[in-house]
Amino acid sequence: MLEVFIGAFSGIFSGIGMGGGTILIFLLTTFAQLEQHIAQATNLIYFVPTAISAVFVNYRNKNIDIKLAILISFWGIIGAIIGSIISVNTEVNTLKKFFGIFLIFIAIHEIITLVREKMKK
């Protein structure tokens, strides 16, 4: 039952474009008690079908700039290879700290964005 909740909750966040994988990693390490490396690898498998469905819906709605998507995808693949090599060679506790710092930066960015939007109104 826990897996159903985790999958559905992170899927909802993926569908609305808020980083379902980030939520998934947090939920897997916190509630399913998985190691950071395993949670991140699980996220990579989770990402494939959720990304395909999101691409389908957004392509159908003409929300994708194909040239930009190809350029970003190419460099994303290069970055993913580099990131995977770094991740595999990084101690679990260090990886957890980096992930926590990443989440803090995301939270700060979201708060700043909300404040700016409110100030414009």
Buried (B, 14 or more C-beta within 10 A) or exposed (E): EEEEEBBEBBBEBBEEEEBBBBBBBBBBBEEBEBEBBBBBBBBEEBBEEBEEEBEEEEEEEEEEEEEEBEEEEEEEEEEEEEEEEEBEEBEEEEBBEBBEEEBEEEEEEEEEEEEEEEEEE
